[in-house]
Amino acid sequence: MKHWIEAARVRTLPLSVSGIIVGSFYAMSQGMFNWNIVLFALLTTLGLQILSNFANDYGDGVKGTDNEDRVGPKRAIQSGIITPQEMKKAIGLTSFVTLTFAVLLIYFAFKESYLLYSLFFLMLGILAIASAIRYTVGKRAYGYRGFGDLFVFIFFGLVSTFGVYFMFSKSMDWLLLLPATAIGFLSVGVLNLNNMRDEESDRKAGKNTIVVKMGGENAKKYHYFLVISAMLLVLLFAYLNEFHFDQYIFVVAYFPLIGHLLTVSRNKNPKLLDPELKKLAISTFLLSILLALCLIFFISDMVVNYI
């Protein structure tokens, strides 16, 4: 069980639910909420992230990308703790469980009504599962051609945030595009850190990530763009939503993000970037929690009520 938990890469899981949290609480701020939708949206997203991690372990393991040149921690197949056959079965099981969660989510969101919406989200769920697997699995794995960033941005940024909100409201609120894009950028930032850490081993193995294509120094600039743009987009979202001054408490999460950027800017050793993955993932999760609370509470009112 310990090895499977390690293969699931627990440190990436809080990041994956950030969009669900923001989208759900944005709906709550407009008087719409359903715990069944929230629960199964969270379970579906977690299943999708774990599936992606298992598939990444399998794909890179059988291709030989995870080898002695790799800077990051040893993966399950690379170390021999889990065999490729066992991981393949785990991918199949996780796919089934994730799809089951997705079907239950669609049921609680739309019930017997909105048949077209149900079919659309079902197809989207199947596409998300297939995309999570095809990231590194197969001869034409898109992660080996530099499209991993796009997958992460779409599914863990736009789809998770907009998708869960739509399930509550049955409509689109384009203002939500700002935090959805921000969370998507920060999620891509975690992947970019991973690829910056593994640049040399990926290049040798023929895994042409965006970092391999643009080089380490340009990847740093790309990383600055992702994180700084995310912070600015959330500030713009708060301004356009006419946040009260004490609703800007979410900027507390900016301090670890700024510290993270300073660490990346000074870094000369790719191996030292590994702890930054967890820091950025947790900072993104913290930002989503604080922003979610700010959407439904005035902090001053909370303090007064507590006293």
C-alpha positions as a Markdown table, in Angstrom:
| # | Residue | x | y | z |
|---|---|---|---|---|
| 1 | Met | 0.0 | 0.0 | 0.0 |
| 2 | Lys | 2.9 | 2.4 | 0.8 |
| 3 | His | 4.3 | 1.9 | -2.7 |
| 4 | Trp | 1.0 | 2.6 | -4.4 |
| 5 | Ile | 0.5 | 5.7 | -2.3 |
| 6 | Glu | 4.0 | 6.9 | -3.4 |
| 7 | Ala | 3.1 | 6.0 | -7.1 |
| 8 | Ala | -0.1 | 8.1 | -6.7 |
| 9 | Arg | 2.2 | 11.1 | -5.9 |
| 10 | Val | 0.1 | 12.5 | -3.0 |
| 11 | Arg | 1.8 | 15.9 | -3.1 |
| 12 | Thr | 0.1 | 16.6 | -6.5 |
| 13 | Leu | -3.4 | 15.9 | -5.2 |
| 14 | Pro | -4.3 | 19.2 | -3.4 |
| 15 | Leu | -3.3 | 21.1 | -6.6 |
| 16 | Ser | -5.7 | 19.0 | -8.7 |
| 17 | Val | -8.8 | 20.0 | -6.7 |
| 18 | Ser | -8.1 | 23.8 | -6.6 |
| 19 | Gly | -10.3 | 24.5 | -9.6 |
| 20 | Ile | -13.2 | 22.5 | -8.1 |
| 21 | Ile | -13.0 | 24.5 | -4.9 |
| 22 | Val | -13.1 | 27.9 | -6.6 |
| 23 | Gly | -15.8 | 26.9 | -9.0 |
| 24 | Ser | -18.0 | 25.4 | -6.3 |
| 25 | Phe | -17.7 | 28.4 | -3.9 |
| 26 | Tyr | -18.3 | 30.8 | -6.7 |
| 27 | Ala | -21.6 | 29.1 | -7.3 |
| 28 | Met | -22.3 | 29.2 | -3.6 |
| 29 | Ser | -21.7 | 32.9 | -3.6 |
| 30 | Gln | -24.6 | 33.1 | -6.1 |
| 31 | Gly | -26.9 | 31.0 | -4.0 |
| 32 | Met | -26.3 | 27.7 | -5.7 |
| 33 | Phe | -24.8 | 24.6 | -3.9 |
| 34 | Asn | -25.1 | 20.9 | -3.8 |
| 35 | Trp | -22.7 | 18.8 | -1.7 |
| 36 | Asn | -23.2 | 15.7 | -3.9 |
| 37 | Ile | -21.9 | 17.7 | -6.9 |
| 38 | Val | -18.9 | 18.9 | -4.8 |
| 39 | Leu | -18.1 | 15.5 | -3.5 |
| 40 | Phe | -18.2 | 13.6 | -6.8 |
| 41 | Ala | -16.4 | 16.5 | -8.6 |
| 42 | Leu | -13.6 | 16.2 | -6.1 |
| 43 | Leu | -13.5 | 12.4 | -6.4 |
| 44 | Thr | -13.5 | 12.5 | -10.2 |
| 45 | Thr | -10.7 | 15.1 | -10.3 |
| 46 | Leu | -8.6 | 13.1 | -7.7 |
| 47 | Gly | -9.2 | 10.0 | -9.7 |
| 48 | Leu | -8.1 | 11.7 | -12.9 |
| 49 | Gln | -4.9 | 13.0 | -11.2 |
| 50 | Ile | -4.0 | 9.6 | -9.8 |
| 51 | Leu | -4.7 | 8.0 | -13.2 |
| 52 | Ser | -2.4 | 10.6 | -14.8 |
| 53 | Asn | 0.4 | 9.8 | -12.3 |
| 54 | Phe | 0.0 | 6.0 | -12.7 |
| 55 | Ala | 0.1 | 6.4 | -16.5 |
| 56 | Asn | 3.1 | 8.7 | -16.4 |
| 57 | Asp | 4.9 | 6.2 | -14.2 |
| 58 | Tyr | 4.0 | 3.4 | -16.6 |
| 59 | Gly | 4.7 | 5.3 | -19.8 |
| 60 | Asp | 8.1 | 6.7 | -18.8 |
| 61 | Gly | 9.0 | 3.4 | -17.1 |
| 62 | Val | 8.5 | 1.1 | -20.1 |
| 63 | Lys | 10.1 | 3.7 | -22.5 |
| 64 | Gly | 13.2 | 3.9 | -20.3 |
| 65 | Thr | 12.8 | 7.6 | -19.8 |
| 66 | Asp | 12.9 | 7.0 | -16.0 |
| 67 | Asn | 16.5 | 5.9 | -15.7 |
| 68 | Glu | 19.7 | 6.6 | -13.8 |
| 69 | Asp | 20.0 | 10.0 | -15.5 |
| 70 | Arg | 16.7 | 11.2 | -13.9 |
| 71 | Val | 17.1 | 13.9 | -11.3 |
| 72 | Gly | 13.9 | 13.4 | -9.4 |
| 73 | Pro | 12.8 | 10.7 | -7.0 |
| 74 | Lys | 12.7 | 7.1 | -8.4 |
| 75 | Arg | 9.4 | 6.0 | -9.8 |
| 76 | Ala | 7.7 | 2.8 | -9.0 |
| 77 | Ile | 8.4 | 0.9 | -12.2 |
| 78 | Gln | 11.9 | 2.4 | -12.5 |
| 79 | Ser | 12.8 | 1.1 | -9.0 |
| 80 | Gly | 11.2 | -2.3 | -9.7 |
| 81 | Ile | 8.8 | -2.0 | -6.7 |
| 82 | Ile | 5.8 | -2.3 | -9.0 |
| 83 | Thr | 5.9 | -4.3 | -12.3 |
| 84 | Pro | 4.6 | -2.8 | -15.6 |
| 85 | Gln | 1.8 | -5.5 | -15.6 |
| 86 | Glu | 0.7 | -4.4 | -12.1 |
| 87 | Met | 0.7 | -0.8 | -13.1 |
| 88 | Lys | -1.3 | -1.5 | -16.2 |
| 89 | Lys | -3.9 | -3.2 | -14.2 |
| 90 | Ala | -4.0 | -0.2 | -11.8 |
| 91 | Ile | -4.5 | 2.1 | -14.7 |
| 92 | Gly | -7.5 | 0.1 | -15.9 |
| 93 | Leu | -9.0 | 0.0 | -12.4 |
| 94 | Thr | -8.4 | 3.7 | -11.7 |
| 95 | Ser | -10.0 | 4.5 | -15.1 |
| 96 | Phe | -13.1 | 2.5 | -14.3 |
| 97 | Val | -13.4 | 4.0 | -10.8 |
| 98 | Thr | -12.9 | 7.6 | -12.1 |
| 99 | Leu | -15.5 | 7.1 | -14.9 |
| 100 | Thr | -17.9 | 5.8 | -12.2 |
| 101 | Phe | -17.4 | 8.9 | -10.2 |
| 102 | Ala | -17.9 | 11.0 | -13.3 |
| 103 | Val | -21.2 | 9.3 | -14.1 |
| 104 | Leu | -22.5 | 9.8 | -10.6 |
| 105 | Leu | -21.4 | 13.5 | -10.8 |
| 106 | Ile | -23.3 | 13.9 | -14.0 |
| 107 | Tyr | -26.4 | 12.2 | -12.5 |
| 108 | Phe | -26.4 | 14.5 | -9.4 |
| 109 | Ala | -25.9 | 17.6 | -11.6 |
| 110 | Phe | -28.5 | 17.0 | -14.2 |
| 111 | Lys | -30.7 | 14.1 | -13.0 |
| 112 | Glu | -33.3 | 13.1 | -15.7 |
| 113 | Ser | -33.2 | 16.6 | -17.3 |
| 114 | Tyr | -30.6 | 18.2 | -19.6 |
| 115 | Leu | -29.8 | 15.1 | -21.6 |
| 116 | Leu | -27.5 | 17.0 | -24.0 |
| 117 | Tyr | -25.5 | 18.4 | -21.1 |
| 118 | Ser | -25.2 | 14.9 | -19.6 |
| 119 | Leu | -23.9 | 13.5 | -22.9 |
| 120 | Phe | -21.5 | 16.3 | -23.3 |
| 121 | Phe | -20.0 | 15.9 | -19.9 |
| 122 | Leu | -19.8 | 12.2 | -20.3 |
| 123 | Met | -17.8 | 12.6 | -23.5 |
| 124 | Leu | -15.7 | 15.1 | -21.7 |
| 125 | Gly | -15.0 | 12.7 | -18.9 |
| 126 | Ile | -14.0 | 9.9 | -21.3 |
| 127 | Leu | -11.8 | 12.4 | -23.1 |
| 128 | Ala | -10.1 | 13.4 | -19.9 |
| 129 | Ile | -9.4 | 9.8 | -18.9 |
| 130 | Ala | -8.0 | 9.0 | -22.3 |
| 131 | Ser | -5.9 | 12.2 | -22.3 |
| 132 | Ala | -4.5 | 11.3 | -18.8 |
| 133 | Ile | -3.4 | 7.9 | -20.1 |
| 134 | Arg | -2.0 | 9.1 | -23.5 |
| 135 | Tyr | 0.2 | 11.7 | -21.8 |
| 136 | Thr | 3.1 | 9.3 | -21.8 |
| 137 | Val | 1.6 | 6.0 | -22.9 |
| 138 | Gly | 1.8 | 4.8 | -26.5 |
| 139 | Lys | 4.0 | 5.6 | -29.5 |
| 140 | Arg | 2.3 | 9.0 | -30.1 |
| 141 | Ala | 2.2 | 10.1 | -26.4 |
| 142 | Tyr | 1.6 | 13.8 | -26.6 |
| 143 | Gly | 3.7 | 14.5 | -23.5 |
| 144 | Tyr | 6.7 | 13.5 | -25.6 |
| 145 | Arg | 5.8 | 16.2 | -28.1 |
| 146 | Gly | 5.4 | 19.1 | -25.8 |
| 147 | Phe | 1.6 | 19.1 | -25.3 |
| 148 | Gly | 1.5 | 18.2 | -21.7 |
| 149 | Asp | 1.1 | 21.8 | -20.6 |
| 150 | Leu | -2.0 | 22.2 | -22.7 |
| 151 | Phe | -3.6 | 19.1 | -21.2 |
| 152 | Val | -3.0 | 20.4 | -17.7 |
| 153 | Phe | -4.2 | 23.9 | -18.4 |
| 154 | Ile | -7.4 | 22.7 | -20.0 |
| 155 | Phe | -8.5 | 19.9 | -17.6 |
| 156 | Phe | -7.1 | 21.1 | -14.3 |
| 157 | Gly | -7.7 | 24.8 | -15.0 |
| 158 | Leu | -10.6 | 25.6 | -17.3 |
| 159 | Val | -12.6 | 22.4 | -17.2 |
| 160 | Ser | -12.5 | 21.8 | -13.5 |
| 161 | Thr | -13.4 | 25.4 | -12.6 |
| 162 | Phe | -15.9 | 26.1 | -15.3 |
| 163 | Gly | -17.2 | 22.6 | -15.4 |
| 164 | Val | -18.2 | 22.3 | -11.8 |
| 165 | Tyr | -19.7 | 25.8 | -11.9 |
| 166 | Phe | -21.8 | 24.9 | -14.9 |
| 167 | Met | -23.1 | 21.9 | -13.1 |
| 168 | Phe | -24.6 | 24.1 | -10.5 |
| 169 | Ser | -25.8 | 27.0 | -12.7 |
| 170 | Lys | -26.4 | 25.4 | -16.1 |
| 171 | Ser | -24.9 | 28.6 | -17.5 |
| 172 | Met | -21.6 | 30.2 | -18.1 |
| 173 | Asp | -20.2 | 33.2 | -16.1 |
| 174 | Trp | -17.2 | 34.5 | -18.1 |
| 175 | Leu | -15.8 | 36.4 | -15.2 |
| 176 | Leu | -14.9 | 32.9 | -13.8 |
| 177 | Leu | -12.4 | 32.7 | -16.7 |
| 178 | Leu | -10.0 | 34.8 | -14.7 |
| 179 | Pro | -9.4 | 32.5 | -11.7 |
| 180 | Ala | -9.9 | 29.4 | -13.9 |
| 181 | Thr | -7.0 | 30.6 | -16.1 |
| 182 | Ala | -5.0 | 31.5 | -13.0 |
| 183 | Ile | -5.3 | 28.0 | -11.5 |
| 184 | Gly | -4.6 | 26.5 | -15.0 |
| 185 | Phe | -1.4 | 28.6 | -15.1 |
| 186 | Leu | -0.3 | 27.5 | -11.7 |
| 187 | Ser | -1.0 | 23.9 | -12.5 |
| 188 | Val | 1.1 | 24.2 | -15.6 |
| 189 | Gly | 3.8 | 25.8 | -13.4 |
| 190 | Val | 4.1 | 22.6 | -11.4 |
| 191 | Leu | 4.5 | 20.5 | -14.5 |
| 192 | Asn | 7.0 | 23.1 | -15.8 |
| 193 | Leu | 9.0 | 22.7 | -12.6 |
| 194 | Asn | 9.0 | 18.9 | -13.1 |
| 195 | Asn | 10.2 | 19.3 | -16.6 |
| 196 | Met | 12.9 | 21.8 | -15.7 |
| 197 | Arg | 14.2 | 19.4 | -13.1 |
| 198 | Asp | 14.3 | 16.5 | -15.6 |
| 199 | Glu | 15.4 | 18.6 | -18.6 |
| 200 | Glu | 18.7 | 16.7 | -19.3 |
| 201 | Ser | 17.3 | 13.2 | -18.8 |
| 202 | Asp | 14.2 | 14.0 | -20.9 |
| 203 | Arg | 16.4 | 15.3 | -23.7 |
| 204 | Lys | 18.5 | 12.2 | -23.7 |
| 205 | Ala | 15.4 | 10.0 | -23.7 |
| 206 | Gly | 13.7 | 11.9 | -26.6 |
| 207 | Lys | 11.0 | 13.3 | -24.4 |
| 208 | Asn | 10.5 | 16.7 | -26.0 |
| 209 | Thr | 8.7 | 18.7 | -23.3 |
| 210 | Ile | 8.4 | 22.5 | -23.7 |
| 211 | Val | 11.4 | 22.9 | -21.5 |
| 212 | Val | 13.5 | 20.6 | -23.7 |
| 213 | Lys | 12.4 | 22.6 | -26.7 |
| 214 | Met | 13.0 | 26.1 | -25.3 |
| 215 | Gly | 15.9 | 25.4 | -22.9 |
| 216 | Gly | 16.3 | 25.9 | -19.2 |
| 217 | Glu | 16.7 | 29.7 | -19.2 |
| 218 | Asn | 13.7 | 30.4 | -21.3 |
| 219 | Ala | 11.8 | 27.8 | -19.2 |
| 220 | Lys | 12.5 | 30.0 | -16.2 |
| 221 | Lys | 11.0 | 33.1 | -18.0 |
| 222 | Tyr | 8.0 | 30.9 | -19.0 |
| 223 | His | 7.6 | 30.0 | -15.3 |
| 224 | Tyr | 7.7 | 33.6 | -14.2 |
| 225 | Phe | 5.0 | 34.4 | -16.7 |
| 226 | Leu | 2.8 | 31.5 | -15.4 |
| 227 | Val | 3.0 | 32.4 | -11.7 |
| 228 | Ile | 2.9 | 36.2 | -12.0 |
| 229 | Ser | 0.1 | 36.2 | -14.5 |
| 230 | Ala | -1.9 | 33.9 | -12.2 |
| 231 | Met | -1.5 | 36.3 | -9.3 |
| 232 | Leu | -2.5 | 39.3 | -11.5 |
| 233 | Leu | -5.6 | 37.5 | -12.9 |
| 234 | Val | -6.9 | 36.7 | -9.4 |
| 235 | Leu | -6.4 | 40.3 | -8.3 |
| 236 | Leu | -8.4 | 41.4 | -11.4 |
| 237 | Phe | -11.1 | 38.9 | -10.6 |
| 238 | Ala | -11.4 | 40.4 | -7.1 |
| 239 | Tyr | -11.5 | 44.0 | -8.4 |
| 240 | Leu | -14.2 | 43.2 | -11.0 |
| 241 | Asn | -16.2 | 41.4 | -8.3 |
| 242 | Glu | -15.9 | 44.5 | -6.2 |
| 243 | Phe | -14.4 | 42.7 | -3.2 |
| 244 | His | -14.5 | 44.4 | 0.1 |
| 245 | Phe | -11.0 | 45.4 | 1.4 |
| 246 | Asp | -10.9 | 42.5 | 3.8 |
| 247 | Gln | -11.8 | 40.0 | 1.1 |
| 248 | Tyr | -8.4 | 40.5 | -0.3 |
| 249 | Ile | -7.0 | 38.2 | 2.4 |
| 250 | Phe | -6.2 | 35.7 | -0.4 |
| 251 | Val | -3.1 | 37.7 | -1.1 |
| 252 | Val | -1.5 | 35.9 | 1.9 |
| 253 | Ala | -1.0 | 33.0 | -0.5 |
| 254 | Tyr | 1.1 | 35.3 | -2.7 |
| 255 | Phe | 4.0 | 35.4 | -0.2 |
| 256 | Pro | 5.0 | 31.8 | -0.7 |
| 257 | Leu | 4.5 | 32.2 | -4.4 |
| 258 | Ile | 6.9 | 35.1 | -4.5 |
| 259 | Gly | 9.4 | 33.2 | -2.3 |
| 260 | His | 9.1 | 30.3 | -4.8 |
| 261 | Leu | 9.8 | 32.6 | -7.7 |
| 262 | Leu | 12.9 | 33.9 | -6.0 |
| 263 | Thr | 14.1 | 30.4 | -5.3 |
| 264 | Val | 13.6 | 29.5 | -9.0 |
| 265 | Ser | 15.4 | 32.6 | -10.2 |
| 266 | Arg | 18.5 | 31.8 | -8.1 |
| 267 | Asn | 18.5 | 28.1 | -8.9 |
| 268 | Lys | 21.5 | 26.6 | -10.7 |
| 269 | Asn | 21.0 | 22.9 | -9.8 |
| 270 | Pro | 17.9 | 21.3 | -11.3 |
| 271 | Lys | 17.8 | 18.7 | -8.5 |
| 272 | Leu | 17.1 | 21.4 | -6.0 |
| 273 | Leu | 13.9 | 22.3 | -7.8 |
| 274 | Asp | 12.2 | 19.1 | -6.6 |
| 275 | Pro | 11.0 | 20.5 | -3.2 |
| 276 | Glu | 9.5 | 23.5 | -5.1 |
| 277 | Leu | 6.9 | 21.3 | -6.8 |
| 278 | Lys | 5.3 | 20.6 | -3.4 |
| 279 | Lys | 5.6 | 24.3 | -2.4 |
| 280 | Leu | 3.9 | 25.5 | -5.6 |
| 281 | Ala | 1.2 | 22.9 | -5.4 |
| 282 | Ile | 0.4 | 23.7 | -1.7 |
| 283 | Ser | 0.5 | 27.5 | -2.4 |
| 284 | Thr | -2.0 | 27.0 | -5.2 |
| 285 | Phe | -4.3 | 25.0 | -3.0 |
| 286 | Leu | -4.0 | 27.7 | -0.3 |
| 287 | Leu | -4.9 | 30.4 | -2.8 |
| 288 | Ser | -8.0 | 28.4 | -3.9 |
| 289 | Ile | -9.1 | 27.9 | -0.3 |
| 290 | Leu | -8.7 | 31.6 | 0.7 |
| 291 | Leu | -10.3 | 32.8 | -2.5 |
| 292 | Ala | -13.2 | 30.5 | -2.0 |
| 293 | Leu | -13.7 | 31.8 | 1.5 |
| 294 | Cys | -13.4 | 35.3 | 0.4 |
| 295 | Leu | -16.2 | 34.7 | -2.2 |
| 296 | Ile | -18.7 | 33.9 | 0.5 |
| 297 | Phe | -17.5 | 35.8 | 3.7 |
| 298 | Phe | -16.4 | 39.2 | 4.8 |
| 299 | Ile | -13.4 | 38.4 | 7.0 |
| 300 | Ser | -14.3 | 41.3 | 9.4 |
| 301 | Asp | -17.8 | 39.8 | 9.9 |
| 302 | Met | -16.3 | 36.4 | 10.7 |
| 303 | Val | -14.1 | 37.9 | 13.3 |
| 304 | Val | -17.0 | 39.9 | 14.9 |
| 305 | Asn | -19.3 | 36.8 | 14.9 |
| 306 | Tyr | -16.5 | 34.7 | 16.5 |
| 307 | Ile | -15.9 | 37.3 | 19.2 |
